[in-house]
Amino acid sequence: MPRLRLTVLLVTAVGVLLVWLIREAQPRNWPLPDGSVLSLGKVTFGANHVFRFGNRCQDFLYPIVPQAWRNKFHFKVATLTSGRTDSIVVWLQRSTRTSKPRFTRLPGPKPFCLAVLDEHGLESPLLDASASISILAAGRDIIGLELHDYPHRSRRIGIRIYSQKPEGAFIGEFTFRNKTKEDYPVWPHEPLPVSKHANDLEVTLLKLESGTAEDFPATPEATGATAALTRATFAIQEKNLTDQNWSVTRILAASATGERRGSPGGRWWGSIHSVDFQGPLWVDEPAWNLRVEVSRTTNYPPGQIWKITGVPVPETKQLVGGGALTNMYQAELEFLGLSAPGALLPSRHVSVDGRWNAHIRTPYPVDELRFSLIEVRDQLGHIGELRDVRSTTSDGGRGITPREMLYAFGFDLPEGAETLDLTFAVTRSVYVDFQVRPTLAKAKSGR
């Protein structure tokens, strides 16, 4: 029996060693499309990050010398201080033709971009490789990229490297052990499906899946090179009847480790309503809190409609037709006018580039109200196609405190239009909260 135990221990030890060797024997250099070579220098953890890129005696002494000496001698050491104690910095080096060192913290464009990977193959949207810190030294560019969003509870974290041109081409990847030492709280989760009520609405969260689900047709957000969406599916009923007049218009997701996600509005597929996040909710997180906004998106009652008629179509690069006012849900709304593509707008205005725009102003904040342009119709009854919406806060020219919201609703102008009737909808949203754990659907692999 003792011999058997010893054999089992030896086999286990050998297995662990093999796994460690396989994980550690990974590429540390990757050729980039521009001919340069990218290499992994170091991964650091905590609030204060230090990377030594020189081999002189004083460079080795940097951690122990007084601050006065650090200011006196030109140490070949890069430092980065984070506002969080659980931050991770990935230090990368890219070969250059620079012969003389030039130290700068000004970020510049890079021929590559990165994505974070968890142990299940879930991958984040692309990160900006120009962020954090960049130091141009002799023969190499040192990039320290701070990870603000990563799978905090994963034992190992991966980084995938993609090229900028050709866009999204897979170059390589590496993994490292997660050495963050934060003791994060553990939130309990509600078993799915779970239903919540708001007024006469019953909102049921049926599924929350991280990875690309196959239940529904792919959404535009799922076409990116590193897309690993999280899809939430709902059933919505009003007075016990399925009601597709209502939709989930936004979800704010938060974890106990401090990560945040936001989603755009959802869409109906038969009797199921689906909403996609443009990145994964990490499945190792015990629970995510979902703040779900539900709004009426069609068949508006008369009291939620604001119609402005006979607005003249402006000439090229002009803004015309403002001044209409209304009051809905105790909020004053002002129509600021109609603008042509490329119009010269007041400094605080916002627009959808390359489109005709209808502009309105509302108070700030009005978190529960939702403003929509639902129809553009010309004098002959032709309908313009709605394209996009932009919004921004404004101080109204009275200091720095936000006092109003400015909206621009972009649309395509019907051919031959001379005047337009604009129909806006103003609705009051309802909110429900869920605290749930996502399941793994299907992760996409690197290219």
Summary of the structure (lengths in Angstrom):
residues: 447
radius of gyration: 27.2
end to end distance: 49.3
largest distance: 94.2
contacts: 1355
relative contact order: 0.12
helix: 9%
strand: 47%
